[in-house]
Amino acid sequence: MEIVRAQAMGFCFGVRDAIDVVRELGEAGTEVYTLGAIVHNPQVATELEKINVHVVDSLDETPRGSLLAITAHGAPPNLQEEAEARGFRVIDTTCPLVTRIQKTASDLVQQRYSVLVYGDPNHKEVKGIVGWSGGKAKVIGSMADLDGWEPTRRVALISQSTSNVEKFIALSRDLVGAMVARGVEIRVINTICRPTKDRQRAVRDLAREVEVVIAVGGWTSANTRKLVQAAKEEGTQAYQIADPSELQSEWFAGVERVGLTAGASTPDSVIDETEQRIRALVESQFAA
């Protein structure tokens, strides 16, 4: 059996930089608290916990006066303001590409656009973007979410950085048609980040060459879920795992070519371990 890796996968620069910042502080003996996981990967979280980098769910769980890290996903502006007012020291590891989306949302509101954000309303990045719009942006996942919504004379659509590219394009076309028909000015800004576009394009290419795709990434990783979705849209069976131990031998029965990809929060070591585990499962099948 052949295992083919996607041309683009794994850590993106925003994730790598965020991890490097907190790792350096932790290894130097500084206790760092992150409001939510610095990245959505269980192996990385376990590694960082061993070197003084702790995940908390709220400011109330964080020891007063300690160092608080805003994660790569970003946060609403009032979070940092509140943290500093409560005596925390704050470092911001927000991905620069997410920061750009936050600024775009803020600028559009100031320009009197009604801002729509394509994404998951429960995702930290999206909550941060909405926060930077002053709470005025509306989060949508489809045109159905606009039922009963009345646009102003100017509407702008942006996206969560890790959204499915093809679905965003399709939604954009439908929205433009609907707004033009109503005489509304519509502006579409594709804010899906380059690493996401590259990884989704790569997994689509991969899916057309293999029989099964394995995507490695934490279960809360939005970009990993989108990789699975993209592979399935190409008509290829695809599975997500957070850890190599979750692989199941029946996925590879009779399969000659397996594709391997990984979310932007997945370190190379876990990708390598996954490939080794797939080979071991296949070898055990032949041995049986």
Helices and strands as residue ranges (DSSP letters): E 2-5, H 13-27, E 32-35, H 42-49, E 53-56, G 59-61, E 67-70, H 77-85, E 89-92, H 96-110, E 114-118, H 124-132, E 138-140, G 143-146, E 154-159, H 165-181, E 185-188, H 194-207, E 212-216, H 222-233, E 237-241, G 244-246, G 249-252, E 257-262, H 268-287
